[in-house]
Amino acid sequence: MKIGDFMDVTVVVAPRERHSSVLETLVELFATVPSSVPIIVVEGGAPRWIRQRLRRLQSRRSFEWVHHKLPLVPNQARNLGARLSRSEFIVFLDNDMTLEPGWLEHLVRNAIENSAGVVAPLICIGPPRKAIIHHAGGVLDLGVKSGSVTISEKHRLMNVPIEEFDEAKAPLANQVAEFHCVLVRKALFDQIGPLDERLVTREQVDFAIRCLAVGATITFEKDSLVTYHARERFRFDDLEYHLFRWAEPFVEHSLTAFETSWAIKLDRDRIRDGWIRNHRKKAIYSAMPRVFSRFPGRLKDRIIEFFERRQDRKVAAVMGSLKAAPKPGMTAEEILSRGGSNS
């Protein structure tokens, strides 16, 4: 396969935690991806003005647009896009990314040269773009706490300025890739997929364990540079999807599903209370800074609860449709302890 104008790869754009960012992400794709590369945008429940903009963007560059009336959790959207892909490779791309020139070519080259099933790029976190590293590949560590097996994911070079990137600390060998941007061989995806739609957290760890279970090679590509725009201020009309995607019932369901699949004990309090609840609060504060600056703490909590509860019906409607991934034949401890690591 020639790496250049033609690459046998499809880019699947899935929602992460907001809708409006898909517009900039598509503009970035148009500027950095050859016109021969199919793009599939999977979206559910986006506001009308975003759907109107997506139609206009289709006139600039052809892409397949899958629209659902109800919102979708990210793994649902990825599975829908993967089923439509006919390419040798799939790139799963979150809809809040900026992309540097050559990012896709470097991922494909890495996969070919290293016979890799999964390739992770160098992911920064912003804004600004290409400034602070978020993920330069990663490792999975097993441990034991109170008699139960635990697992932790460690991002290499996390929060290190890009100019301090150290290749020695971010080798080619890798164990885990983030779904912000990741290249996957379609044959591997078909072998271990579909993705577990019950997971709104730890989905990248679940996928990594499944890849290691079948002996897939996971690599890191330092020359493929992208930025995940987690620190972008929220629009008010993006709050609805954010609070749906991180809704408490989804989080609880996700943690239970992961623990059951892999016979692993998660630090549920840290994940649920220490990060996800605060993440929801920050999004609401970001969207309404003037409003929240005027209210005392207790009233702020009631306002947050009001916004969170507004998603209950949609969450309940979607929850029953979430499909589990194929049941694993081994525990995570068995997979990683038998030499399933390539770090």
N, C-alpha and C positions, 0 to 999 in steps of 0.2 A: 504494500500500500504506500503510495506516494504521500509524503507530508508536505502540504502546500495548499494550492487552491482546492484540491479534493482531499477530503478526509472522511473515512467511513465512520462518522460519529453523528449522533443526534444530541442536541442540548434540550433537556427538560427543565423548564423553569417552574418551580413550585413555590407557593407562599410560605413565608416563615412566620411573621407576626404582624404584618401590615399589608395593605393592598396597594397604596399609592406608589410605593417604591418600584413596582414592576415596570413603570413607564421609563424611568431612568435606566434600569437594568437592561431593558430591551434596546434602548439607544446605545448603551455600551456594547451589547452583543452585535448590533448592526455594524459598529465601527471596528470590531476586533475579530469577527468570525467571517470566513468566506461565505458568499451567497449560496454556495452549493450545500452548506451544512444545514440540515433541517432543524428548526426550532419549534418546540411544542410548549405552549404556555397553558398551564392548568390553573384554573381559578374558580373559586366558588363564593358567591354572595358579595362580590365587589359592588361598590356604589355605581350608580348609573353613569356618572361623569367619567369614571375610570374605564368602564366598558366602551364608552364613546371614544375615548382617547385610544384604546386598544384597536378599535376599528380603523381609526386614522393611521395608526402605525402600520397596520396591515397593508395599507396602500403604498407605504414606503419600502417595505420589504416583506415578502411572503413569510408567514409562519402559521402553524396550526394552533388554533385557540379552542381549548376545551372549557366550556362554561357550565357550572352547576349552580342551581338556584340556592341551595344551602351551602354554607361554608364547609371547607374540607380541612382536616388536619393534614400536616405536611406529608406523612407517609401515604395517606390516601392519594394525594395528588401525584406523588412520585410513582406510585404503582400504576395509576392511570396513564401517565406519560410513558412509562417503560413498556406497557402493553402495546402502545402505538409505535414504538421504535422498531425499525428494521435494520439498524446499523450494527456494525461490529462492536462499537463502543457507545455507551450512554454517558453524558455528563449531567449529573444532577446539580442544578444551580438554584440557590435560594433567590428570591426576588428582590433582595436588598443589597446587591453587589455592584461594585465597580471593577473593571477588568483592564489590565495592562496589555499592550500589544504583544502578541505571540503566546499568550497564556495557554490557548488551546493546543497550538502546535507542539509546545513543550510537553504537555500532558500526554498527547498521543505518541510522541517520540519516545518518551520514557516507557510507556506501556509496551511498545514494540521492542525496544532494545533490551528490556529486562523481563519480557514475557510476564508482565504484571497483570493481575486481575483487577487491581484497584490502584489508582494513583492519586495522591493528595497534593495539591499545590501549596505554595507559601501563602498563607492567609493572614492579612493584616486586619486590624479593627479600627474603625473610624466613625465619622470623619475626624481628621483629614484622611485622604487615601494614601496608601503605601507609606505609612509613617511608623506605626506600632505593630509588632508581630502579635498575632493571636494564636497561630498554630503552624508549626513547622514539622508536621508529623507528630506522632505520639506513641505512648506505650501503655499497656495495661498491666496493672500490678494486682496480684492476689494477696490477700491477708486473712487473718483470723481475728475476730473480735467477739468476746463473750461466747466463744465456742462455735461461732457461725463464720462461714466463708464470706469474705467481703471482696469487692473489686474497686479499684480506682483507676481513673484515666488521667494521664499526665500529658499536657501539651508541651512540646519542646519549645523553648525560647519564648514562652508566653510573656507578653508585656515588655519585651525587649525592643528598643528602637531599631528600625530596619537597617540603619547604618552600622549597627553592632552585630548584624547577623554573623554567626560563627558556623561555618560549614561542618566543622568537626563535631558540633553539638546537635546537628540536624542531618544525620546520615541518610543514605538512600533507603536502607532497611527501615521498615515502619510497621506498626501494628494497628493503627486506627486512623481513620480519615473522617473529617467533619463534613456533614452534608451541606454546609455553606457552598462548597464547590468540591466535587469529587468525580473522577472518571472511573467507570466500571465497565468491564467487558460484559456484553449482553449475554454471552454464554454462561458466565459465572452467575449473573443475576438470575437467569432462568433456572440454573441449578439449585440455588439456595433460596430464591425468592418465593413469593413476593415479600416485601418489607412488612414488618409487623405493624399494622395500623393502630394497634392499641397503645403504642408508645408515642408520647409527646415529649418525653425526656428519656435520656439514655438510648435513643434510637441508634446513634452512631456506635455505641459500645455493643449493642445487640448485633448490629450488622458486622462489626469487626470480629466478634466471636464466631459467627456463622461462617465468615470467610476463612478464618484460621482452622475451623473444624474440617474443611475440605482441602486444606493445604494450599489455599490461594496465596499468591505473593502480593503483598501490599507495599507500595513504595512511596517515597516522597520526592517531589520535583521542585528544587529550589528556584529554577528559572521561570516557573509559572507563578505569576504574581497577581493576586486579587485582593480586594478589600471588602470586608463585611461591615456594613454601615449600621452597627448596633447602637451607636451613640447619636444617631440622627434624632432630632426632636420629633415627637409624635404630632401628627395632625389629629384634630378631634374626631374626624370621621374614620380614622384608622383604629381608634380605641375598641370599637365593637369587635373587630376580628382578633385583636391582641388578647382581649379578655376571654373570647371564645377559645382561642388556641391554648391559652394557659389556664383554662377553667379548672377549679378544684376537683370536680369529678373526673376529668381527663387525667389529671396528675395522679390522683389516687389509683385509678384504674391502671395507669401506666406503670407505676412503681410495683403494684401487685403482679402485673403480667411479667415484668422483667424478673422479679425475684422467683416467681414460679417456674419460668422457663429455664433458669440457669442455676437453681438451688443456691442462690446468693442472697445475702442480707445487705440491703442498702441502708445508708444513713438517711432515712426518710425525713427526719426533722430538719436536717441541714438542707436537703434538696428542696423540700416543700416550704419550710418556714424561713430558712436562711437565705434562699435565693429566689424561688419562684414567686412567693407572695410579695417580696420586696420589688421584684421585677415588674409585677403588675402595678404596684403603687407608683413606681418611678414613671411608668408610661402615662398614668393618669395625671400626675403632677406635671409632666412634660407637656401634655396637651392643654392643661389649664393652669398655668403658673400664677396668673393674677388672681384667679378665683381662690386657689388654695392658700395664697399668701394672707388672706383675710380671715381665715377660719381657725378656731382652736383645734387641738388634736382630736378630740372626741367627735366633733362634727365632721372633720376630714375622714375619719374612719367610717362614719355612716354614709358619707357620699361615695366612698370607694365601694362599700358593700352594695349600695344601690346600683352602681354601674356593673359590678360583677354579677349580681343576681339577674340582671336583664338578659343574660345569655343562657339562663337555665333551660328554656324551652328548646333552643337550637342545639344545645349540648345533648339534651335528652333525645332529640330526634336523630342526631348523628351517632350517638353512642352505640345504638343497636346495630349499626351497619359496619362497624369497625371489624376487620378481619384479622385473625391471628396469623402469624407466619407458620410455616411447617414446624411441627414439634421437633425439637432437637433430640438427637439420640444420645447425647452425653451432657454432663454438667460442664459449666465453664471451667471448673477446677480440673476436670479430666482433660479437657481440650488444651488448656494452657500448660498443664503440668507434663503432658506427653510430648512436648516439643512443638506445640502449635505456634509458638512464638517465632518470629523471624527478626527480632530486634537484635 
